[in-house]
Amino acid sequence: MKTLKLTMQSELDVFKCSVCEKLVEIIDPQGVELSCCGRSMVPQAIQKAKIGMYPHSIIIANTHNGMHVSVGRPLHCMDNEHRLLWIELIAHDKIHRQLLRPGDFPAATFDVIAESATVRAYCNNHGLWSCEASDFRLTPSVSSQTRSPRRWFGSNADMNGSLAKQCLFNCRQ
């Protein structure tokens, strides 16, 4: 049985079993050997989320009490065969993760206020996606006294809910 010995990997790397598709995230990579179902686990490459019309675009919004993150334009499908497993926000040396199930909206709201953050999302078909909040010009929260409770970042903001309608249409095709 072959095992994968981690030596230079960094924490938070994600590995997947090629047989049963279980995921493992590394918290402390020192001397770890990863195998599952008799095979070495496969490291998941981190793909940089693009701005624009892509299924894995990451949209970040400041709210008056935290951050709202959604994935995809149109919104990412959330059916049994193709969905996001989780969305996480890494800020102030802490990880905040929202697990998602089939049928959930591909979004998460975190009660975290930060000027910079990393957002990661894992798609069961296309792997791990990431972006730095500064890539989307994240700024301090909008005051709750302003007319709009949210300020959206990235080029794929959904101000009128039309992306939710597109998501339902695309997932059923």
C-alpha positions in Angstrom: 0.0 0.0 0.0 1.4 3.4 -1.0 1.0 6.4 1.3 1.5 10.0 0.6 4.0 11.5 3.0 3.7 15.3 3.4 6.8 17.2 3.9 6.5 20.7 2.4 2.7 21.0 2.2 1.1 23.9 4.0 -1.8 23.7 6.4 -5.3 23.9 5.0 -4.4 21.8 1.9 -7.3 19.6 0.8 -6.8 16.0 -0.3 -9.4 13.7 -1.9 -9.6 9.9 -2.1 -9.8 8.8 -5.7 -11.9 5.8 -4.8 -14.5 6.9 -2.2 -14.1 10.7 -2.8 -13.7 11.5 0.9 -12.0 14.8 1.7 -9.3 15.6 4.2 -8.1 19.1 5.2 -4.6 19.3 6.7 -4.3 21.4 9.9 -0.8 20.4 10.8 1.3 18.9 8.0 4.2 17.6 10.1 4.9 14.0 9.3 1.4 13.1 8.0 0.9 10.1 5.7 -2.4 10.2 3.8 -4.0 7.1 2.3 -7.5 6.0 1.9 -9.0 2.8 0.3 -5.5 1.5 -0.2 -4.3 4.4 -2.3 -2.6 7.8 -1.8 -4.9 10.7 -1.5 -4.8 13.3 -4.2 -4.0 16.9 -3.4 -6.6 19.3 -4.7 -5.1 22.2 -6.6 -6.4 25.6 -5.5 -7.9 27.3 -8.5 -8.2 31.1 -8.6 -11.8 32.3 -8.9 -12.3 34.5 -11.9 -14.3 37.7 -12.1 -17.2 37.6 -14.5 -19.6 35.1 -15.9 -18.2 31.8 -14.4 -19.8 29.1 -12.4 -17.1 29.5 -9.7 -16.9 33.3 -9.4 -16.9 34.3 -5.8 -19.0 37.3 -4.9 -18.2 39.1 -1.6 -20.4 41.6 0.1 -20.0 43.6 3.3 -23.1 43.8 5.4 -23.6 45.9 8.5 -22.6 43.0 10.7 -20.3 40.8 8.6 -19.6 39.4 5.2 -21.9 37.6 2.7 -20.3 35.3 0.1 -22.0 33.7 -2.8 -20.6 31.5 -5.6 -21.3 31.6 -9.4 -22.7 33.7 -12.1 -25.2 32.3 -12.8 -25.3 30.9 -9.2 -23.6 27.6 -8.8 -25.9 24.5 -9.1 -26.8 22.8 -5.8 -28.2 19.4 -6.9 -27.1 16.0 -5.8 -24.7 15.5 -8.7 -23.1 18.9 -8.9 -22.9 21.2 -5.9 -20.7 23.1 -3.5 -19.8 21.2 -0.3 -18.7 24.2 1.7 -17.8 27.9 1.6 -15.2 29.2 4.1 -13.9 32.6 5.0 -10.4 32.9 6.5 -9.8 36.2 8.4 -8.0 37.2 11.5 -6.2 33.8 11.6 -9.6 32.0 12.0 -11.6 29.8 9.7 -15.3 30.2 9.4 -17.0 27.5 7.3 -20.6 26.9 6.2 -21.4 23.4 5.1 -23.9 23.1 2.3 -26.4 20.5 1.2 -28.2 19.8 -2.1 -30.9 22.4 -2.5 -29.2 25.0 -0.4 -28.5 28.5 -1.8 -24.8 28.6 -2.8 -24.0 31.3 -0.3 -23.0 31.9 3.3 -23.1 34.8 5.7 -20.4 35.2 8.3 -20.5 37.4 11.3 -17.0 38.6 10.7 -15.8 42.1 9.8 -12.4 42.3 8.2 -10.6 44.5 5.7 -9.0 41.5 4.0 -9.9 37.8 3.9 -9.5 34.6 1.9 -12.6 32.9 0.6 -12.6 29.3 -0.5 -15.3 27.1 -1.9 -15.3 23.4 -2.8 -17.2 22.0 -5.8 -17.7 18.3 -5.8 -17.1 18.2 -9.6 -14.5 20.9 -10.1 -12.5 21.0 -6.9 -11.2 23.8 -4.7 -11.7 27.5 -5.6 -10.2 30.5 -3.8 -9.9 34.3 -3.9 -8.4 37.0 -1.7 -11.0 39.5 -0.6 -8.7 42.3 -1.8 -9.1 40.9 -5.4 -12.7 42.2 -5.1 -11.9 45.6 -3.6 -13.3 44.7 -0.2 -13.8 47.8 2.0 -15.1 48.4 5.5 -18.7 47.6 6.2 -21.5 49.9 5.1 -23.2 51.7 7.9 -26.6 50.4 8.8 -27.9 53.9 8.5 -27.3 54.0 4.7 -30.1 53.3 2.3 -28.6 50.0 1.1 -27.7 47.4 3.8 -25.1 45.7 1.5 -22.3 46.7 -0.8 -21.4 44.1 -3.3 -17.9 43.4 -4.7 -16.8 41.7 -7.9 -18.3 42.1 -11.3 -21.0 39.6 -10.7 -23.2 41.2 -8.1 -26.9 40.2 -8.0 -28.8 43.3 -6.9 -32.3 42.1 -8.1 -32.3 38.3 -7.4 -32.2 37.4 -11.1 -29.2 35.0 -10.5 -31.4 32.8 -8.2 -33.9 32.4 -11.1 -31.0 31.6 -13.5 -29.6 29.0 -11.1 -32.9 27.1 -10.9 -33.1 27.2 -14.7 -29.5 26.0 -15.3 -29.6 23.3 -12.6 -32.7 21.7 -14.2 -31.4 21.7 -17.8 
